[in-house]
């Protein structure tokens, strides 16, 4: 009795398409997040190298504030 009811409910669930949009949304979102993480893995090392190469230049300059208030004079 319980098994027949379970099998009938399982069959109705498999034929139903009411949650298909949600499943599609979750799947597409997971793929987009996965691609984003893959891009980050490729891009982050290049950004770290660029940041470390411009760090000495930034530290040695007086910056915009020094030029605006006339610290150079």
C-alpha positions as CSV (number, residue, x, y, z in Angstrom):
1,X,0.0,0.0,0.0
2,X,2.6,2.5,1.0
3,X,5.0,1.4,-1.7
4,X,2.2,1.7,-4.3
5,X,1.4,5.2,-3.1
6,X,5.1,6.1,-3.2
7,X,5.6,4.8,-6.7
8,X,2.5,6.7,-7.9
9,X,3.7,9.9,-6.3
10,X,7.2,9.4,-7.8
11,X,5.6,8.9,-11.3
12,X,3.6,12.1,-10.9
13,X,6.7,13.9,-9.8
14,X,8.7,12.7,-12.8
15,X,6.0,13.7,-15.3
16,X,5.5,17.2,-13.7
17,X,7.3,20.1,-15.2
18,X,6.3,22.8,-12.7
19,X,9.8,23.0,-11.2
20,X,11.7,22.9,-14.5
21,X,12.3,26.6,-14.6
22,X,13.9,26.5,-11.1
23,X,16.1,23.6,-12.1
24,X,17.2,25.5,-15.3
25,X,17.9,28.7,-13.3
26,X,20.0,26.9,-10.7
27,X,21.9,25.0,-13.3
28,X,22.7,28.1,-15.4
29,X,23.6,30.1,-12.3
30,X,26.0,27.3,-11.3
31,X,27.6,27.3,-14.7
32,X,28.1,31.1,-14.6
33,X,29.7,31.0,-11.2
34,X,32.0,28.2,-12.3
35,X,33.1,30.2,-15.4
36,X,33.7,33.2,-13.1
37,X,35.9,31.2,-10.8
38,X,37.8,29.8,-13.8
39,X,38.4,33.4,-15.1
40,X,39.6,34.5,-11.7
41,X,42.1,31.6,-11.5
42,X,43.5,32.8,-14.9
43,X,43.5,36.6,-14.2
44,X,44.5,36.9,-10.5
45,X,48.2,36.0,-11.1
46,X,48.6,38.6,-13.8
47,X,47.0,41.3,-11.6
48,X,49.3,40.4,-8.7
49,X,52.3,40.8,-11.0
50,X,51.1,44.1,-12.3
51,X,50.3,45.4,-8.8
52,X,53.7,44.4,-7.5
53,X,55.5,46.1,-10.4
54,X,53.7,49.4,-9.9
55,X,53.9,49.5,-6.1
56,X,57.4,51.1,-6.0
57,X,56.3,53.8,-8.4
58,X,53.2,54.6,-6.3
59,X,55.2,54.7,-3.0
60,X,57.9,57.0,-4.5
61,X,55.5,59.6,-5.8
62,X,53.9,62.3,-3.7
63,X,50.6,61.6,-5.2
64,X,47.8,63.8,-6.4
65,X,47.2,65.5,-3.0
66,X,50.8,66.8,-2.9
67,X,50.5,68.3,-6.4
68,X,47.1,69.9,-5.7
69,X,48.1,71.8,-2.5
70,X,51.5,72.9,-4.0
71,X,53.8,70.8,-2.0
72,X,56.2,70.7,-4.9
73,X,57.0,74.5,-4.5
